[in-house]
Amino acid sequence: MRVLVLLLLTNSLLFAWDMTDIPKNNFYFINKYNFIAPVAKKEIPSSINSITKNHQLKLTGIIKMDNIFYAIINGENYKIGDAIKGFKIISINMEKVVLEKNRKKVELYVGKN
């Protein structure tokens, strides 16, 4: 019995030691190695560009994990319902993120804003 317990403890310590090099934040890993495919180019109205430039919002990626979409905006991870710089995220899909502020909607596209 003692040998079995020692073996289990030894294996778990080795396993934990091997895992130290893996980043704890998967979004950081995805951003760093750019696993996100670019979205097809679309024309964005200039009024939307001016709103997002004034607030400095840059969408760098969209990820779907466990049927939940996450947007990477200004290097931080957000989901539907979160707020950023006064905007509320109302929609995320693989093409765009829709934000709302004062009943005005703004669309962000990967690499566009």
mmCIF file of the C-alpha atoms, coordinates in Angstrom:
data_MODEL
# 
_entry.id   MODEL 
# 
loop_
_atom_site.group_PDB 
_atom_site.id 
_atom_site.type_symbol 
_atom_site.label_atom_id 
_atom_site.label_alt_id 
_atom_site.label_comp_id 
_atom_site.label_asym_id 
_atom_site.label_entity_id 
_atom_site.label_seq_id 
_atom_site.pdbx_PDB_ins_code 
_atom_site.Cartn_x 
_atom_site.Cartn_y 
_atom_site.Cartn_z 
_atom_site.occupancy 
_atom_site.B_iso_or_equiv 
_atom_site.pdbx_formal_charge 
_atom_site.auth_seq_id 
_atom_site.auth_comp_id 
_atom_site.auth_asym_id 
_atom_site.auth_atom_id 
_atom_site.pdbx_PDB_model_num 
ATOM 1   C CA . MET A 1 1   ? 0.000   0.000  0.000   1.00 0.00 ? 1   MET A CA 1 
ATOM 2   C CA . ARG A 1 2   ? 2.796   2.428  0.833   1.00 0.00 ? 2   ARG A CA 1 
ATOM 3   C CA . VAL A 1 3   ? 4.512   1.800  -2.483  1.00 0.00 ? 3   VAL A CA 1 
ATOM 4   C CA . LEU A 1 4   ? 1.326   2.554  -4.393  1.00 0.00 ? 4   LEU A CA 1 
ATOM 5   C CA . VAL A 1 5   ? 0.754   5.835  -2.559  1.00 0.00 ? 5   VAL A CA 1 
ATOM 6   C CA . LEU A 1 6   ? 4.362   6.889  -3.082  1.00 0.00 ? 6   LEU A CA 1 
ATOM 7   C CA . LEU A 1 7   ? 4.121   6.016  -6.761  1.00 0.00 ? 7   LEU A CA 1 
ATOM 8   C CA . LEU A 1 8   ? 0.952   8.078  -7.152  1.00 0.00 ? 8   LEU A CA 1 
ATOM 9   C CA . LEU A 1 9   ? 2.513   11.038 -5.360  1.00 0.00 ? 9   LEU A CA 1 
ATOM 10  C CA . THR A 1 10  ? 5.668   10.779 -7.450  1.00 0.00 ? 10  THR A CA 1 
ATOM 11  C CA . ASN A 1 11  ? 3.733   10.621 -10.717 1.00 0.00 ? 11  ASN A CA 1 
ATOM 12  C CA . SER A 1 12  ? 1.535   13.570 -9.824  1.00 0.00 ? 12  SER A CA 1 
ATOM 13  C CA . LEU A 1 13  ? 4.559   15.685 -8.895  1.00 0.00 ? 13  LEU A CA 1 
ATOM 14  C CA . LEU A 1 14  ? 6.295   14.847 -12.161 1.00 0.00 ? 14  LEU A CA 1 
ATOM 15  C CA . PHE A 1 15  ? 3.139   15.606 -14.096 1.00 0.00 ? 15  PHE A CA 1 
ATOM 16  C CA . ALA A 1 16  ? 2.713   18.956 -12.349 1.00 0.00 ? 16  ALA A CA 1 
ATOM 17  C CA . TRP A 1 17  ? 6.335   19.804 -12.989 1.00 0.00 ? 17  TRP A CA 1 
ATOM 18  C CA . ASP A 1 18  ? 5.993   19.063 -16.712 1.00 0.00 ? 18  ASP A CA 1 
ATOM 19  C CA . MET A 1 19  ? 2.929   21.322 -16.948 1.00 0.00 ? 19  MET A CA 1 
ATOM 20  C CA . THR A 1 20  ? 4.716   24.452 -15.705 1.00 0.00 ? 20  THR A CA 1 
ATOM 21  C CA . ASP A 1 21  ? 5.801   25.517 -19.201 1.00 0.00 ? 21  ASP A CA 1 
ATOM 22  C CA . ILE A 1 22  ? 2.239   25.557 -20.542 1.00 0.00 ? 22  ILE A CA 1 
ATOM 23  C CA . PRO A 1 23  ? 0.661   29.038 -20.390 1.00 0.00 ? 23  PRO A CA 1 
ATOM 24  C CA . LYS A 1 24  ? -2.243  29.264 -17.970 1.00 0.00 ? 24  LYS A CA 1 
ATOM 25  C CA . ASN A 1 25  ? -4.102  31.672 -20.266 1.00 0.00 ? 25  ASN A CA 1 
ATOM 26  C CA . ASN A 1 26  ? -5.087  29.897 -23.487 1.00 0.00 ? 26  ASN A CA 1 
ATOM 27  C CA . PHE A 1 27  ? -6.063  33.208 -25.074 1.00 0.00 ? 27  PHE A CA 1 
ATOM 28  C CA . TYR A 1 28  ? -2.507  34.486 -24.607 1.00 0.00 ? 28  TYR A CA 1 
ATOM 29  C CA . PHE A 1 29  ? -1.192  31.369 -26.344 1.00 0.00 ? 29  PHE A CA 1 
ATOM 30  C CA . ILE A 1 30  ? -3.624  31.770 -29.252 1.00 0.00 ? 30  ILE A CA 1 
ATOM 31  C CA . ASN A 1 31  ? -2.780  35.472 -29.624 1.00 0.00 ? 31  ASN A CA 1 
ATOM 32  C CA . LYS A 1 32  ? 0.953   34.841 -29.439 1.00 0.00 ? 32  LYS A CA 1 
ATOM 33  C CA . TYR A 1 33  ? 0.961   32.184 -32.144 1.00 0.00 ? 33  TYR A CA 1 
ATOM 34  C CA . ASN A 1 34  ? -1.870  33.711 -34.248 1.00 0.00 ? 34  ASN A CA 1 
ATOM 35  C CA . PHE A 1 35  ? -4.062  30.629 -34.743 1.00 0.00 ? 35  PHE A CA 1 
ATOM 36  C CA . ILE A 1 36  ? -6.995  32.821 -35.721 1.00 0.00 ? 36  ILE A CA 1 
ATOM 37  C CA . ALA A 1 37  ? -7.778  32.924 -39.429 1.00 0.00 ? 37  ALA A CA 1 
ATOM 38  C CA . PRO A 1 38  ? -8.387  36.387 -40.864 1.00 0.00 ? 38  PRO A CA 1 
ATOM 39  C CA . VAL A 1 39  ? -11.939 37.320 -41.778 1.00 0.00 ? 39  VAL A CA 1 
ATOM 40  C CA . ALA A 1 40  ? -12.770 38.236 -45.375 1.00 0.00 ? 40  ALA A CA 1 
ATOM 41  C CA . LYS A 1 41  ? -12.416 41.953 -46.096 1.00 0.00 ? 41  LYS A CA 1 
ATOM 42  C CA . LYS A 1 42  ? -15.585 44.015 -45.883 1.00 0.00 ? 42  LYS A CA 1 
ATOM 43  C CA . GLU A 1 43  ? -16.300 47.682 -46.368 1.00 0.00 ? 43  GLU A CA 1 
ATOM 44  C CA . ILE A 1 44  ? -16.820 49.453 -43.056 1.00 0.00 ? 44  ILE A CA 1 
ATOM 45  C CA . PRO A 1 45  ? -18.700 52.767 -43.008 1.00 0.00 ? 45  PRO A CA 1 
ATOM 46  C CA . SER A 1 46  ? -16.514 55.739 -42.040 1.00 0.00 ? 46  SER A CA 1 
ATOM 47  C CA . SER A 1 47  ? -18.873 56.693 -39.184 1.00 0.00 ? 47  SER A CA 1 
ATOM 48  C CA . ILE A 1 48  ? -18.173 53.357 -37.512 1.00 0.00 ? 48  ILE A CA 1 
ATOM 49  C CA . ASN A 1 49  ? -14.443 53.824 -38.021 1.00 0.00 ? 49  ASN A CA 1 
ATOM 50  C CA . SER A 1 50  ? -14.513 57.225 -36.333 1.00 0.00 ? 50  SER A CA 1 
ATOM 51  C CA . ILE A 1 51  ? -16.448 55.898 -33.316 1.00 0.00 ? 51  ILE A CA 1 
ATOM 52  C CA . THR A 1 52  ? -14.098 52.977 -32.744 1.00 0.00 ? 52  THR A CA 1 
ATOM 53  C CA . LYS A 1 53  ? -10.942 55.016 -33.393 1.00 0.00 ? 53  LYS A CA 1 
ATOM 54  C CA . ASN A 1 54  ? -12.038 57.582 -30.811 1.00 0.00 ? 54  ASN A CA 1 
ATOM 55  C CA . HIS A 1 55  ? -12.375 54.795 -28.246 1.00 0.00 ? 55  HIS A CA 1 
ATOM 56  C CA . GLN A 1 56  ? -9.334  52.852 -29.513 1.00 0.00 ? 56  GLN A CA 1 
ATOM 57  C CA . LEU A 1 57  ? -11.038 49.467 -29.833 1.00 0.00 ? 57  LEU A CA 1 
ATOM 58  C CA . LYS A 1 58  ? -9.112  46.853 -31.803 1.00 0.00 ? 58  LYS A CA 1 
ATOM 59  C CA . LEU A 1 59  ? -10.537 43.378 -32.355 1.00 0.00 ? 59  LEU A CA 1 
ATOM 60  C CA . THR A 1 60  ? -7.650  40.961 -32.828 1.00 0.00 ? 60  THR A CA 1 
ATOM 61  C CA . GLY A 1 61  ? -9.477  37.645 -32.635 1.00 0.00 ? 61  GLY A CA 1 
ATOM 62  C CA . ILE A 1 62  ? -12.654 35.683 -32.055 1.00 0.00 ? 62  ILE A CA 1 
ATOM 63  C CA . ILE A 1 63  ? -12.640 32.299 -30.345 1.00 0.00 ? 63  ILE A CA 1 
ATOM 64  C CA . LYS A 1 64  ? -15.392 29.742 -29.783 1.00 0.00 ? 64  LYS A CA 1 
ATOM 65  C CA . MET A 1 65  ? -14.923 27.452 -26.783 1.00 0.00 ? 65  MET A CA 1 
ATOM 66  C CA . ASP A 1 66  ? -17.652 25.218 -25.355 1.00 0.00 ? 66  ASP A CA 1 
ATOM 67  C CA . ASN A 1 67  ? -20.257 26.915 -27.602 1.00 0.00 ? 67  ASN A CA 1 
ATOM 68  C CA . ILE A 1 68  ? -19.392 30.342 -26.173 1.00 0.00 ? 68  ILE A CA 1 
ATOM 69  C CA . PHE A 1 69  ? -17.826 33.045 -28.330 1.00 0.00 ? 69  PHE A CA 1 
ATOM 70  C CA . TYR A 1 70  ? -15.060 35.222 -26.916 1.00 0.00 ? 70  TYR A CA 1 
ATOM 71  C CA . ALA A 1 71  ? -13.698 38.394 -28.488 1.00 0.00 ? 71  ALA A CA 1 
ATOM 72  C CA . ILE A 1 72  ? -10.129 39.537 -28.018 1.00 0.00 ? 72  ILE A CA 1 
ATOM 73  C CA . ILE A 1 73  ? -10.322 43.340 -27.939 1.00 0.00 ? 73  ILE A CA 1 
ATOM 74  C CA . ASN A 1 74  ? -7.252  45.414 -27.073 1.00 0.00 ? 74  ASN A CA 1 
ATOM 75  C CA . GLY A 1 75  ? -5.550  42.227 -25.877 1.00 0.00 ? 75  GLY A CA 1 
ATOM 76  C CA . GLU A 1 76  ? -8.265  41.330 -23.340 1.00 0.00 ? 76  GLU A CA 1 
ATOM 77  C CA . ASN A 1 77  ? -10.920 38.591 -23.511 1.00 0.00 ? 77  ASN A CA 1 
ATOM 78  C CA . TYR A 1 78  ? -14.627 39.475 -23.520 1.00 0.00 ? 78  TYR A CA 1 
ATOM 79  C CA . LYS A 1 79  ? -17.938 37.649 -23.953 1.00 0.00 ? 79  LYS A CA 1 
ATOM 80  C CA . ILE A 1 80  ? -21.507 38.761 -24.658 1.00 0.00 ? 80  ILE A CA 1 
ATOM 81  C CA . GLY A 1 81  ? -22.754 41.090 -21.926 1.00 0.00 ? 81  GLY A CA 1 
ATOM 82  C CA . ASP A 1 82  ? -19.317 42.406 -20.964 1.00 0.00 ? 82  ASP A CA 1 
ATOM 83  C CA . ALA A 1 83  ? -18.564 46.138 -21.135 1.00 0.00 ? 83  ALA A CA 1 
ATOM 84  C CA . ILE A 1 84  ? -15.512 47.851 -22.590 1.00 0.00 ? 84  ILE A CA 1 
ATOM 85  C CA . LYS A 1 85  ? -14.908 51.626 -22.648 1.00 0.00 ? 85  LYS A CA 1 
ATOM 86  C CA . GLY A 1 86  ? -18.603 52.373 -22.224 1.00 0.00 ? 86  GLY A CA 1 
ATOM 87  C CA . PHE A 1 87  ? -19.730 49.892 -24.898 1.00 0.00 ? 87  PHE A CA 1 
ATOM 88  C CA . LYS A 1 88  ? -21.695 46.720 -24.132 1.00 0.00 ? 88  LYS A CA 1 
ATOM 89  C CA . ILE A 1 89  ? -20.996 43.615 -26.207 1.00 0.00 ? 89  ILE A CA 1 
ATOM 90  C CA . ILE A 1 90  ? -24.340 42.458 -27.585 1.00 0.00 ? 90  ILE A CA 1 
ATOM 91  C CA . SER A 1 91  ? -23.261 39.924 -30.205 1.00 0.00 ? 91  SER A CA 1 
ATOM 92  C CA . ILE A 1 92  ? -20.206 37.860 -31.144 1.00 0.00 ? 92  ILE A CA 1 
ATOM 93  C CA . ASN A 1 93  ? -19.921 35.501 -34.096 1.00 0.00 ? 93  ASN A CA 1 
ATOM 94  C CA . MET A 1 94  ? -17.039 34.250 -36.244 1.00 0.00 ? 94  MET A CA 1 
ATOM 95  C CA . GLU A 1 95  ? -17.242 37.314 -38.510 1.00 0.00 ? 95  GLU A CA 1 
ATOM 96  C CA . LYS A 1 96  ? -17.739 40.262 -36.181 1.00 0.00 ? 96  LYS A CA 1 
ATOM 97  C CA . VAL A 1 97  ? -18.442 41.671 -32.736 1.00 0.00 ? 97  VAL A CA 1 
ATOM 98  C CA . VAL A 1 98  ? -21.363 44.060 -32.242 1.00 0.00 ? 98  VAL A CA 1 
ATOM 99  C CA . LEU A 1 99  ? -21.090 46.698 -29.518 1.00 0.00 ? 99  LEU A CA 1 
ATOM 100 C CA . GLU A 1 100 ? -23.750 49.133 -28.326 1.00 0.00 ? 100 GLU A CA 1 
ATOM 101 C CA . LYS A 1 101 ? -23.498 52.504 -26.592 1.00 0.00 ? 101 LYS A CA 1 
ATOM 102 C CA . ASN A 1 102 ? -26.316 55.041 -26.232 1.00 0.00 ? 102 ASN A CA 1 
ATOM 103 C CA . ARG A 1 103 ? -28.495 52.939 -28.589 1.00 0.00 ? 103 ARG A CA 1 
ATOM 104 C CA . LYS A 1 104 ? -25.855 53.153 -31.339 1.00 0.00 ? 104 LYS A CA 1 
ATOM 105 C CA . LYS A 1 105 ? -24.436 49.894 -32.631 1.00 0.00 ? 105 LYS A CA 1 
ATOM 106 C CA . VAL A 1 106 ? -20.841 49.478 -33.740 1.00 0.00 ? 106 VAL A CA 1 
ATOM 107 C CA . GLU A 1 107 ? -19.428 46.454 -35.551 1.00 0.00 ? 107 GLU A CA 1 
ATOM 108 C CA . LEU A 1 108 ? -15.818 45.364 -35.114 1.00 0.00 ? 108 LEU A CA 1 
ATOM 109 C CA . TYR A 1 109 ? -14.062 43.087 -37.585 1.00 0.00 ? 109 TYR A CA 1 
ATOM 110 C CA . VAL A 1 110 ? -10.788 41.246 -36.998 1.00 0.00 ? 110 VAL A CA 1 
ATOM 111 C CA . GLY A 1 111 ? -7.874  43.447 -38.019 1.00 0.00 ? 111 GLY A CA 1 
ATOM 112 C CA . LYS A 1 112 ? -10.092 46.299 -39.243 1.00 0.00 ? 112 LYS A CA 1 
ATOM 113 C CA . ASN A 1 113 ? -10.650 48.621 -36.278 1.00 0.00 ? 113 ASN A CA 1 
# 
